Amino acid sequence: MIKKWYFYASLIVIITFLSLGFKPFSVETKPWFLTEKTDGAEYMFPSEEKDDYPKVNLNVPYTGKRLIGFKEAVAFKESQGKYKLVNSLGYMGKYQFGSKALRAIGISDDKDFLKDPALQEKAFVALLSKNKWILRNEIEKYEGKVINGVKITESGILAAAHLGGAGSVKNFFKHGGNRHFRDAFGTSLKSYLRDFAGYDLSFIEADNNATIDN
């Protein structure tokens, strides 16, 4: 009788111990593909809305056919979007400005220009406004036409003016597209007319007196 009592008592102890050993417990799990911290950029590209882009330089060309798309496409072509780049000919910044162009829009200090991304962005828009006024007649006369195999658009004209100056664009149309500017690296004005065609730059106002301050 005593042996049976010890047996059953021992059995109860063993079962109790084992049941405690396998007591369910909770572990906080998270899907492996989720991250806790994000800057939000992964939700913003691509977009055609200029206000959708974070105000940082991600060093990539943006999509879209509005002003932001045009700016970043030109910048990527000129400098791969590098604000502090100075090339072998002395052209500066994200959009590769020369000193003469900077003076025309009210910038007198090249070093300050290189250090200030916001100033470079303002400078590009100011130069667009100035060139749009200088080339207003060419835009009105030739937009939508095909000249020497290239369909002419306002954005292509303004991009070409950024490459070679407004005078070079006027000269291109004066000679029916048969004579056109090439820069020191062999980049042609005609290629800018073609590659930067079709952007909506209606936001840019033509202004011969455009500077970074207005």
Disulfide bonds with the S-S distance in Angstrom:
none
